[in-house]
Structures are given as structure tokens and as C-alpha cells.
Amino acid sequence: MGGRDLIDELYDASYGRLVVQMLALCGNQADAEDAVQEAFVRALLHRERLAHADRPEAWLRTVALNQLRNHWRHTKVARRLLVQVPGPRAGLDLGPDHVALVAALQQLDATSREVVVLHHLAGLSVSEVGHQLGMPEGTVKSRLSRSRARLAGLLDDQHDDREVEPRA
């Protein structure tokens, strides 16, 4: 049996069982699925080792468990170091205006979006944006002008789509 056939059969027979086992260990379905998927990726990379394993599902389980342990270690270190990171600890307040702006920005081409974000959100000057993106200042200015006009239209359209509440 070829390495690919073995992995296909193992996936069909073991995936669900392994996810349930990892879920019982970590309590998070996404983490459990990620760990099992990573085990199958490793199986694809090490087909020969898996083909010679006495118990291939046990091999996959060990890899998935090691993946969970690595994730736990990383999370523990990240939490410990997070308190040393300067800045606010509060979560982001993503109100409707922010969501609308992000949606409108997605309508721009990637370069125009970068120009707008670097200039208006990161606070870089036109010359700094040009330097960072490797484009002349005039190009940055024209992209900013066109992008602002496009965003204004997009945001006005979104504003028109909302129900307007009468003022008291």
C-alpha cells in the first residue's frame, strides 16, 4: 500500500476519534482540530516513518498531543510576557463606524489601501509613505486623493443603507 493510500485510510478511520481525544484533553474544538490536522501534515511529510510504525494511529495521536503541548507552552510563555508589553490592556472597541471603514477599505486595491492606512491610520507623512512603499510623493498624493474620494462614496452608500433615526 502506498504512503498516500495509508494516510487516506488513516484519515477516514481515525480523524474523528483523534479530534474527540484531543478535545477531551484541551477543551477547545478548534485547538483539537488544529492539532490533529498538524499530525496529518506531519504524516504526509514522514510517510516512510508512518508506514513502518506498528500502530499508525498511536503515532498520529502522539504527534497531535505533542502539538497541543507545544501550543500550551507557547501560550504560557506569551501570557507571561504579555504583562511586559507596554500599552493599553483593554480590548478594542470595534463599533459600527470602524466595521464600515474596514469594509470600505477592502474595496480599494491593495496599494491604495496601504497608502491610506499608512497615512491616515499610522500617521506617516506623504514623503514617509512614499519612502516606505517605494513610490514618488506625487503618486502617493494622487492615490490618497482618489482613495479618499472612493472611500467617501463607499461610506456614504453605507450610511444611506442604514435606517436613519429621527432626532428628538
C-alpha angles and dihedrals in degrees: 000000000000123000092249093051091051092051092047091051092046091049093051093045102036113026097088094043092049093049091051090050094048090045089055088053101045105022094222120101095202092052091046092051091046091052093050092045090051089051090055091047088053089048089056090050093047103036094147094052090049093046090056095045115114091219111024094184090053088051090053091046091053092050092048092048091049088051090054091048091051090050091050092049091049091048092049092051092044092052091049092050095041092076088060094055110100121231141059119331097201120107120256117271103224104184127179093272091056092048090049091050093050090048091050092048089055088062091064123084114261097257094048090048090052091050093051095045095046093047103037104026103029092038097230119156120244090258092049091050090049092049093048094048096037097240134122119265091244090058090050091051093049092047090049091050094048092043094050090051091049092046092048090055093046094047092046089052090051091047091051090052092058121086111256113225116213116247118239 
